[in-house]
Amino acid sequence: MNDSAYTIFMIFGFLWVFIASAAVIALFKSEGQEIRISKMGLIIVIPIILPIIITLSYAALKGTF
């Protein structure tokens, strides 16, 4: 199995997430708002991010065992 395509996909995905995060922070900073994460923000973010991390970790480790 060719893992180079998967590696390129993962790098592109991480780059995309980083650029999107930087854009959101720049947008908030340009309006003079302070950046803070509330409890409600964590309730929204954790169920979205956690399954993505678990799925990608499983896919990455599945090929090694």
N, CA, C and O atoms as a GROMACS GRO file, in nm:
protein
  260
    1MET      N    1   0.083  -0.117   0.000
    1MET     CA    2   0.000   0.000   0.000
    1MET      C    3   0.088   0.124   0.000
    1MET      O    4   0.191   0.129   0.068
    2ASN      N    5   0.048   0.224  -0.077
    2ASN     CA    6   0.126   0.345  -0.090
    2ASN      C    7   0.082   0.447   0.016
    2ASN      O    8  -0.028   0.501   0.009
    3ASP      N    9   0.168   0.472   0.115
    3ASP     CA   10   0.134   0.562   0.223
    3ASP      C   11   0.171   0.707   0.193
    3ASP      O   12   0.134   0.796   0.270
    4SER      N   13   0.241   0.733   0.083
    4SER     CA   14   0.281   0.870   0.054
    4SER      C   15   0.159   0.958   0.023
    4SER      O   16   0.158   1.076   0.058
    5ALA      N   17   0.058   0.903  -0.042
    5ALA     CA   18  -0.062   0.981  -0.070
    5ALA      C   19  -0.133   1.017   0.061
    5ALA      O   20  -0.182   1.129   0.077
    6TYR      N   21  -0.139   0.924   0.154
    6TYR     CA   22  -0.202   0.951   0.283
    6TYR      C   23  -0.123   1.058   0.359
    6TYR      O   24  -0.182   1.145   0.423
    7THR      N   25   0.009   1.051   0.353
    7THR     CA   26   0.094   1.149   0.421
    7THR      C   27   0.072   1.288   0.363
    7THR      O   28   0.060   1.385   0.437
    8ILE      N   29   0.068   1.297   0.232
    8ILE     CA   30   0.044   1.426   0.167
    8ILE      C   31  -0.093   1.480   0.206
    8ILE      O   32  -0.108   1.599   0.232
    9PHE      N   33  -0.193   1.393   0.209
    9PHE     CA   34  -0.328   1.433   0.250
    9PHE      C   35  -0.328   1.486   0.393
    9PHE      O   36  -0.392   1.588   0.420
   10MET      N   37  -0.260   1.419   0.484
   10MET     CA   38  -0.255   1.461   0.624
   10MET      C   39  -0.183   1.596   0.638
   10MET      O   40  -0.229   1.683   0.712
   11ILE      N   41  -0.073   1.613   0.568
   11ILE     CA   42   0.000   1.740   0.574
   11ILE      C   43  -0.088   1.853   0.522
   11ILE      O   44  -0.094   1.960   0.582
   12PHE      N   45  -0.156   1.829   0.410
   12PHE     CA   46  -0.245   1.930   0.354
   12PHE      C   47  -0.358   1.961   0.452
   12PHE      O   48  -0.396   2.077   0.467
   13GLY      N   49  -0.412   1.861   0.518
   13GLY     CA   50  -0.520   1.882   0.614
   13GLY      C   51  -0.475   1.964   0.733
   13GLY      O   52  -0.545   2.057   0.775
   14PHE      N   53  -0.357   1.932   0.789
   14PHE     CA   54  -0.306   2.009   0.901
   14PHE      C   55  -0.276   2.153   0.860
   14PHE      O   56  -0.302   2.247   0.936
   15LEU      N   57  -0.221   2.171   0.740
   15LEU     CA   58  -0.193   2.305   0.690
   15LEU      C   59  -0.323   2.385   0.675
   15LEU      O   60  -0.328   2.503   0.709
   16TRP      N   61  -0.426   2.320   0.623
   16TRP     CA   62  -0.555   2.386   0.604
   16TRP      C   63  -0.615   2.428   0.738
   16TRP      O   64  -0.667   2.539   0.750
   17VAL      N   65  -0.609   2.342   0.838
   17VAL     CA   66  -0.662   2.375   0.970
   17VAL      C   67  -0.583   2.490   1.032
   17VAL      O   68  -0.641   2.580   1.094
   18PHE      N   69  -0.451   2.488   1.016
   18PHE     CA   70  -0.368   2.595   1.070
   18PHE      C   71  -0.401   2.729   1.004
   18PHE      O   72  -0.415   2.830   1.073
   19ILE      N   73  -0.413   2.730   0.873
   19ILE     CA   74  -0.444   2.855   0.802
   19ILE      C   75  -0.583   2.906   0.841
   19ILE      O   76  -0.602   3.026   0.860
   20ALA      N   77  -0.680   2.816   0.853
   20ALA     CA   78  -0.815   2.858   0.892
   20ALA      C   79  -0.816   2.915   1.033
   20ALA      O   80  -0.883   3.015   1.059
   21SER      N   81  -0.742   2.853   1.124
   21SER     CA   82  -0.735   2.904   1.262
   21SER      C   83  -0.670   3.042   1.265
   21SER      O   84  -0.716   3.132   1.335
   22ALA      N   85  -0.564   3.058   1.189
   22ALA     CA   86  -0.496   3.188   1.183
   22ALA      C   87  -0.588   3.295   1.124
   22ALA      O   88  -0.586   3.410   1.168
   23ALA      N   89  -0.668   3.258   1.026
   23ALA     CA   90  -0.761   3.354   0.965
   23ALA      C   91  -0.868   3.398   1.064
   23ALA      O   92  -0.903   3.516   1.069
   24VAL      N   93  -0.921   3.304   1.141
   24VAL     CA   94  -1.023   3.339   1.240
   24VAL      C   95  -0.964   3.430   1.348
   24VAL      O   96  -1.028   3.527   1.388
   25ILE      N   97  -0.845   3.398   1.394
   25ILE     CA   98  -0.780   3.482   1.495
   25ILE      C   99  -0.752   3.621   1.439
   25ILE      O  100  -0.774   3.720   1.509
   26ALA      N  101  -0.705   3.630   1.315
   26ALA     CA  102  -0.679   3.759   1.253
   26ALA      C  103  -0.808   3.839   1.237
   26ALA      O  104  -0.808   3.961   1.255
   27LEU      N  105  -0.917   3.772   1.204
   27LEU     CA  106  -1.046   3.840   1.191
   27LEU      C  107  -1.092   3.897   1.324
   27LEU      O  108  -1.137   4.012   1.329
   28PHE      N  109  -1.080   3.820   1.431
   28PHE     CA  110  -1.119   3.870   1.563
   28PHE      C  111  -1.029   3.985   1.607
   28PHE      O  112  -1.077   4.084   1.663
   29LYS      N  113  -0.900   3.972   1.583
   29LYS     CA  114  -0.806   4.076   1.625
   29LYS      C  115  -0.828   4.205   1.547
   29LYS      O  116  -0.807   4.314   1.601
   30SER      N  117  -0.869   4.195   1.421
   30SER     CA  118  -0.889   4.316   1.340
   30SER      C  119  -1.008   4.397   1.389
   30SER      O  120  -1.014   4.517   1.365
   31GLU      N  121  -1.102   4.333   1.456
   31GLU     CA  122  -1.218   4.404   1.509
   31GLU      C  123  -1.197   4.449   1.653
   31GLU      O  124  -1.287   4.506   1.713
   32GLY      N  125  -1.079   4.424   1.709
   32GLY     CA  126  -1.048   4.470   1.843
   32GLY      C  127  -1.101   4.380   1.953
   32GLY      O  128  -1.094   4.416   2.071
   33GLN      N  129  -1.153   4.264   1.919
   33GLN     CA  130  -1.205   4.174   2.022
   33GLN      C  131  -1.090   4.092   2.080
   33GLN      O  132  -0.993   4.061   2.011
   34GLU      N  133  -1.104   4.059   2.208
   34GLU     CA  134  -1.003   3.973   2.267
   34GLU      C  135  -1.039   3.827   2.241
   34GLU      O  136  -1.156   3.791   2.232
   35ILE      N  137  -0.936   3.744   2.228
   35ILE     CA  138  -0.955   3.603   2.197
   35ILE      C  139  -0.968   3.527   2.329
   35ILE      O  140  -0.877   3.529   2.411
   36ARG      N  141  -1.082   3.462   2.348
   36ARG     CA  142  -1.101   3.380   2.468
   36ARG      C  143  -1.196   3.265   2.433
   36ARG      O  144  -1.282   3.278   2.346
   37ILE      N  145  -1.177   3.155   2.502
   37ILE     CA  146  -1.261   3.037   2.480
   37ILE      C  147  -1.342   3.013   2.606
   37ILE      O  148  -1.286   2.993   2.714
   38SER      N  149  -1.472   3.014   2.593
   38SER     CA  150  -1.559   2.994   2.708
   38SER      C  151  -1.592   2.845   2.725
   38SER      O  152  -1.550   2.762   2.644
   39LYS      N  153  -1.665   2.814   2.829
   39LYS     CA  154  -1.707   2.676   2.852
   39LYS      C  155  -1.798   2.628   2.740
   39LYS      O  156  -1.789   2.512   2.699
   40MET      N  157  -1.884   2.714   2.691
   40MET     CA  158  -1.974   2.676   2.582
   40MET      C  159  -1.894   2.648   2.454
   40MET      O  160  -1.930   2.559   2.377
   41GLY      N  161  -1.788   2.720   2.433
   41GLY     CA  162  -1.702   2.694   2.317
   41GLY      C  163  -1.638   2.557   2.325
   41GLY      O  164  -1.629   2.487   2.224
   42LEU      N  165  -1.594   2.517   2.444
   42LEU     CA  166  -1.536   2.385   2.462
   42LEU      C  167  -1.639   2.274   2.443
   42LEU      O  168  -1.608   2.168   2.390
   43ILE      N  169  -1.762   2.300   2.487
   43ILE     CA  170  -1.869   2.201   2.468
   43ILE      C  171  -1.896   2.178   2.320
   43ILE      O  172  -1.932   2.068   2.280
   44ILE      N  173  -1.879   2.281   2.240
   44ILE     CA  174  -1.901   2.269   2.096
   44ILE      C  175  -1.780   2.209   2.027
   44ILE      O  176  -1.795   2.124   1.939
   45VAL      N  177  -1.660   2.250   2.065
   45VAL     CA  178  -1.538   2.209   1.994
   45VAL      C  179  -1.498   2.065   2.025
   45VAL      O  180  -1.459   1.992   1.933
   46ILE      N  181  -1.506   2.023   2.149
   46ILE     CA  182  -1.458   1.890   2.187
   46ILE      C  183  -1.530   1.777   2.112
   46ILE      O  184  -1.462   1.687   2.063
   47PRO      N  185  -1.663   1.776   2.101
   47PRO     CA  186  -1.727   1.667   2.025
   47PRO      C  187  -1.696   1.669   1.876
   47PRO      O  188  -1.713   1.567   1.808
   48ILE      N  189  -1.652   1.782   1.824
   48ILE     CA  190  -1.615   1.788   1.682
   48ILE      C  191  -1.473   1.738   1.662
   48ILE      O  192  -1.448   1.657   1.573
   49ILE      N  193  -1.380   1.786   1.743
   49ILE     CA  194  -1.238   1.756   1.725
   49ILE      C  195  -1.202   1.616   1.772
   49ILE      O  196  -1.124   1.547   1.706
   50LEU      N  197  -1.256   1.571   1.884
   50LEU     CA  198  -1.219   1.442   1.942
   50LEU      C  199  -1.242   1.324   1.847
   50LEU      O  200  -1.152   1.242   1.831
   51PRO      N  201  -1.359   1.310   1.783
   51PRO     CA  202  -1.376   1.198   1.689
   51PRO      C  203  -1.282   1.204   1.568
   51PRO      O  204  -1.240   1.101   1.516
   52ILE      N  205  -1.251   1.326   1.524
   52ILE     CA  206  -1.157   1.340   1.412
   52ILE      C  207  -1.019   1.289   1.453
   52ILE      O  208  -0.954   1.217   1.377
   53ILE      N  209  -0.974   1.327   1.570
   53ILE     CA  210  -0.842   1.283   1.619
   53ILE      C  211  -0.839   1.132   1.638
   53ILE      O  212  -0.742   1.066   1.599
   54ILE      N  213  -0.944   1.076   1.697
   54ILE     CA  214  -0.950   0.931   1.719
   54ILE      C  215  -0.949   0.856   1.586
   54ILE      O  216  -0.877   0.758   1.570
   55THR      N  217  -1.028   0.903   1.491
   55THR     CA  218  -1.036   0.837   1.360
   55THR      C  219  -0.904   0.842   1.286
   55THR      O  220  -0.859   0.742   1.231
   56LEU      N  221  -0.840   0.958   1.284
   56LEU     CA  222  -0.712   0.971   1.214
   56LEU      C  223  -0.602   0.891   1.284
   56LEU      O  224  -0.516   0.833   1.218
   57SER      N  225  -0.605   0.886   1.416
   57SER     CA  226  -0.507   0.806   1.490
   57SER      C  227  -0.525   0.658   1.461
   57SER      O  228  -0.427   0.586   1.442
   58TYR      N  229  -0.649   0.613   1.457
   58TYR     CA  230  -0.677   0.472   1.426
   58TYR      C  231  -0.629   0.439   1.285
   58TYR      O  232  -0.567   0.334   1.263
   59ALA      N  233  -0.657   0.527   1.190
   59ALA     CA  234  -0.614   0.502   1.052
   59ALA      C  235  -0.463   0.500   1.040
   59ALA      O  236  -0.408   0.420   0.964
   60ALA      N  237  -0.396   0.585   1.115
   60ALA     CA  238  -0.249   0.590   1.110
   60ALA      C  239  -0.187   0.466   1.175
   60ALA      O  240  -0.088   0.413   1.126
   61LEU      N  241  -0.246   0.421   1.286
   61LEU     CA  242  -0.190   0.305   1.358
   61LEU      C  243  -0.233   0.172   1.299
   61LEU      O  244  -0.166   0.071   1.321
   62LYS      N  245  -0.342   0.169   1.226
   62LYS     CA  246  -0.393   0.046   1.169
   62LYS      C  247  -0.291  -0.019   1.074
   62LYS      O  248  -0.279  -0.141   1.070
   63GLY      N  249  -0.220   0.062   1.001
   63GLY     CA  250  -0.124   0.008   0.907
   63GLY      C  251   0.006  -0.038   0.971
   63GLY      O  252   0.084  -0.109   0.907
   64THR      N  253   0.032   0.002   1.096
   64THR     CA  254   0.158  -0.032   1.159
   64THR      C  255   0.153  -0.166   1.233
   64THR      O  256   0.258  -0.222   1.264
   65PHE      N  257   0.035  -0.217   1.262
   65PHE     CA  258   0.025  -0.342   1.338
   65PHE      C  259  -0.022  -0.456   1.251
   65PHE      O  260  -0.036  -0.568   1.299
   0.00000   0.00000   0.00000
